[in-house]
Amino acid sequence: MRNRIWSELTQSKHNIEYICLYIDHQNLKLKIFNIFTLLFSSAGIMGWKFWDYMPVIACIIIAIVSLLKLIQPHLIPTEKEIKDLDSIHNFYEDYYNKLEKLWYTFENEIINEEKATKEFYYIKKTELTINSLVNNVLKSKPKKLINKAKESSDSYFEQTFYNKQ
């Protein structure tokens, strides 16, 4: 049971780190998209007098920007999806804290293996409530973010649990 708790503890920390990075990544994509559409709106570059002499090109650019706005939810996260990511992050923070408490109580022999097993599966069962939301919101998993999250969580465990000063 000790290894199972530890494995779940490290995975939940990795999930926290990954979701933080993923939220930042998605927010950046959303900001860039919003800036791009603002620049090419009638209040931005498309409002310049210059375009009066090239109406066909102006219409093509406006059509492309309009099309991008229509397919935006398929390319870039919506505000609701970002809020859902925040909910997932909050869940995993709480989940990690419960697992860490279980780890310490079991590791320091405050509870026995039977009680630790029972509590572990009780905590693990709570993850079912967030799984469907995770599957709906995390549509892509960039390898770069996964590697960065792994480095960060490994560093955290190195400093927190292995560093004997």
C-alpha positions in Angstrom: 0.0 0.0 0.0 2.9 2.3 0.7 4.1 2.3 -2.9 0.5 2.7 -4.2 0.0 5.8 -2.0 3.3 7.2 -3.0 2.6 6.6 -6.7 -0.8 8.4 -6.5 0.8 11.2 -4.5 3.4 11.9 -7.2 0.9 11.6 -10.0 -1.5 14.1 -8.4 1.4 16.5 -7.9 2.3 16.1 -11.6 -1.3 16.8 -12.5 -1.3 20.0 -10.5 1.9 21.2 -12.2 0.6 20.2 -15.6 -2.7 21.9 -15.2 -1.0 25.1 -14.1 1.2 25.1 -17.2 -1.8 24.1 -19.4 -3.9 27.0 -18.0 -1.1 29.5 -18.7 -0.6 28.0 -22.2 -4.3 28.2 -23.0 -4.6 31.8 -21.6 -1.7 32.8 -23.8 -3.4 31.3 -26.9 -6.6 33.1 -26.0 -4.8 36.5 -25.5 -3.0 36.2 -28.8 -6.2 35.3 -30.6 -8.1 38.2 -29.0 -5.3 40.6 -29.9 -5.2 39.3 -33.5 -8.9 39.7 -33.9 -8.9 43.2 -32.3 -6.1 44.3 -34.6 -7.9 43.1 -37.7 -11.3 44.5 -36.7 -12.9 47.7 -38.1 -11.5 49.5 -35.0 -8.0 48.3 -35.7 -6.0 47.9 -38.9 -9.0 47.3 -41.1 -10.3 50.8 -40.2 -7.4 52.5 -41.9 -8.1 54.6 -45.0 -5.5 52.5 -46.9 -8.0 49.7 -47.4 -10.4 52.0 -49.4 -8.0 51.4 -52.4 -8.0 47.6 -52.0 -11.5 46.5 -51.1 -11.1 42.9 -52.4 -8.1 42.3 -50.1 -9.9 44.0 -47.2 -13.0 41.8 -47.7 -10.8 38.6 -47.8 -9.1 39.6 -44.6 -12.4 40.3 -42.9 -13.8 37.0 -44.2 -10.8 35.1 -42.8 -11.1 36.9 -39.4 -14.8 36.2 -39.3 -14.2 32.5 -40.1 -11.6 32.3 -37.4 -14.0 33.7 -34.9 -16.6 31.0 -35.9 -14.1 28.2 -35.4 -12.5 29.7 -32.3 -14.1 27.2 -29.9 -12.5 24.3 -31.8 -9.0 25.9 -31.8 -8.8 28.0 -28.6 -10.4 27.4 -25.2 -13.4 29.4 -24.2 -13.7 31.3 -20.9 -15.8 28.4 -19.6 -13.1 25.9 -20.4 -10.6 28.0 -18.6 -12.9 28.2 -15.5 -13.3 24.4 -15.7 -9.5 24.1 -15.8 -9.4 26.1 -12.6 -11.9 23.7 -11.0 -9.7 20.8 -12.0 -6.7 22.5 -10.5 -8.6 23.2 -7.2 -9.7 19.5 -7.1 -6.2 18.2 -7.6 -4.8 20.6 -4.9 -7.3 19.2 -2.4 -6.7 15.6 -3.6 -3.0 16.0 -3.2 -3.3 17.4 0.3 -5.5 14.5 1.4 -3.0 12.0 -0.1 -0.1 13.7 1.5 -1.8 13.6 4.9 -2.5 9.9 4.3 1.1 9.4 3.3 2.5 11.0 6.5 0.1 9.2 8.8 0.8 5.8 7.2 4.6 6.4 6.9 4.8 7.4 10.6 2.8 4.4 11.6 -0.1 6.5 13.0 -2.5 4.3 11.1 -2.1 0.7 10.1 -2.2 -0.7 6.5 -5.8 -1.8 6.7 -7.0 1.7 7.6 -4.6 3.3 5.1 -6.0 1.1 2.4 -9.6 2.0 3.3 -8.8 5.7 3.4 -6.8 5.6 0.2 -9.6 4.1 -1.8 -12.1 6.5 -0.3 -9.8 9.4 -1.5 -9.3 7.7 -4.9 -13.0 7.4 -5.4 -13.4 11.2 -5.2 -11.4 11.4 -8.4 -14.3 10.0 -10.3 -16.2 13.2 -9.9 -13.6 15.2 -11.9 -12.7 12.6 -14.6 -15.4 13.6 -17.1 -14.5 17.3 -16.8 -10.9 16.4 -17.3 -11.7 14.4 -20.4 -13.8 17.2 -21.8 -11.4 20.1 -21.2 -8.0 18.6 -21.7 -8.3 18.0 -25.5 -4.6 18.0 -26.2 -1.6 17.3 -24.1 1.5 19.0 -25.5 4.6 16.9 -24.8 6.6 20.0 -23.9 4.2 20.9 -21.1 4.1 17.3 -19.8 8.0 17.3 -19.6 8.0 20.7 -17.9 5.4 19.5 -15.3 7.4 16.3 -14.7 10.6 18.4 -14.1 8.7 20.7 -11.7 7.0 17.9 -9.7 10.3 15.9 -9.5 12.1 19.0 -8.2 9.3 19.5 -5.7 9.6 15.9 -4.4 13.4 16.2 -4.4 13.3 19.3 -2.2 10.4 18.3 0.0 10.9 14.5 0.7 14.4 13.6 -0.3 16.4 16.6 0.8 17.9 15.6 4.2 19.4 18.8 5.7 
